[in-house]
Every structure is written in structure tokens, then in C-alpha cells.
């Protein structure tokens, strides 16, 4: 069996499935609306294009991406920003290092509503690290689910 041909076929199928999944997420995200939180009102809409390969979280020198979630300058060093429509929190714990986590608290499923030196949940005062999503205060015992982001030039996209 020619493994090169087999591998190429898998990659093509994976690309098609990833694209179809992204379209489905876009449809679901557009059907839902955030309520009571204006933190995500300036966020870009979810992309229907297949996601790029994840990076280590460090910025690269490539050109800006048209369907970016945010610009590097939008995410403060030592803090972050919540993107409710996309279900993520993007942080920059140190200059040039970007992390992303689910915006859903692991205690009882409330959405986090504030990012400063920690990611904060309003329901029961759980707080999470902006570096690794681990709980630092409150009743939450599990870390926030980590998401992958890609940085190309000054653009941040979900991977």
C-alpha cells in the first residue's frame, strides 16, 4: 500500500471535516447571542475557514489574518479579554505569550465575566490563572479547558 497516497487522503479528509466543523460552529454561534455582557460586542465573527495549525503561543512574523479573533494589541500583558460568542478567554500572561481557555467555569458552568490578573467567575467567586487556567480561588477545583490559538503577525486566531 502506498502510504504517501493514504496520508494525503487523510489530510484532505481532515481538512474537509475541519472546514465542515468550523461552518457548523459558525452557524451555532450566530444562532446564539450573548446577554448582559458587552465584553464581546467588538469581537470578530467566528471563521468558516479551516483552522490553521496551532503554534506555541508566541508571535510569528507572518502577515495579519483577515478572520482574526483579535489583534495582539487588544490583549493586555498580564491580563486578557473574553470573547463570549466564540466561548473563549484569550490571555497574555507575559509579553508575546498568548493562551486561550474556555469561558465556562468548571465549578457550575457559569460564564466568566472579568479578566485582570485572574480570570473571574461571578457566580461563586472562582478565579483562574491567566497562565494555565488553573483555579486560584473559590470553589472550582478543575482548570479551565485550554484552547489553541495561533498568532500570525499582529493577528490572533482560534486554531
HUQUIUR-V323610 format. One record per backbone hydrogen bond with DSSP energy under -1.0 kcal/mol. CO is the residue of the C=O (numbers start at 1). NH is the residue of the N-H. E is the energy in kcal/mol with one decimal. If there is no record, write none. Layout:
((CO/NH/E) (CO/NH/E))
This chain:
((2/6/-1.9) (3/7/-3.0) (4/8/-2.5) (5/9/-2.0) (6/10/-1.9) (7/11/-2.5) (8/12/-2.4) (9/13/-2.4) (10/14/-3.1) (11/15/-2.5) (12/16/-2.3) (13/17/-2.8) (14/18/-3.0) (15/19/-2.4) (16/20/-2.5) (17/21/-2.6) (18/22/-2.3) (19/23/-2.2) (20/24/-2.2) (21/25/-2.4) (22/26/-2.3) (23/27/-2.4) (24/28/-2.5) (25/29/-3.1) (26/30/-2.3) (27/31/-1.4) (28/32/-1.3) (38/41/-1.4) (40/43/-1.7) (57/98/-1.9) (65/68/-1.2) (70/156/-3.0) (71/74/-1.6) (72/75/-1.5) (76/79/-1.8) (79/92/-2.3) (81/90/-2.6) (83/88/-1.9) (87/103/-1.4) (88/83/-3.4) (89/101/-2.2) (90/81/-2.5) (91/99/-2.3) (92/78/-3.4) (94/97/-2.5) (99/91/-2.9) (100/147/-2.9) (101/89/-2.5) (103/112/-2.7) (105/109/-1.3) (110/105/-3.5) (114/120/-3.1) (118/116/-2.6) (119/128/-2.2) (120/113/-2.3) (120/114/-1.1) (126/121/-2.7) (127/136/-3.3) (127/137/-1.3) (128/119/-2.8) (129/133/-1.5) (133/144/-2.6) (134/129/-3.0) (137/127/-2.2) (145/102/-2.8) (148/159/-2.9) (149/55/-1.0) (150/157/-2.6) (152/155/-2.3) (154/72/-2.4) (155/152/-2.5) (156/69/-2.8) (156/70/-1.6) (157/150/-3.0))
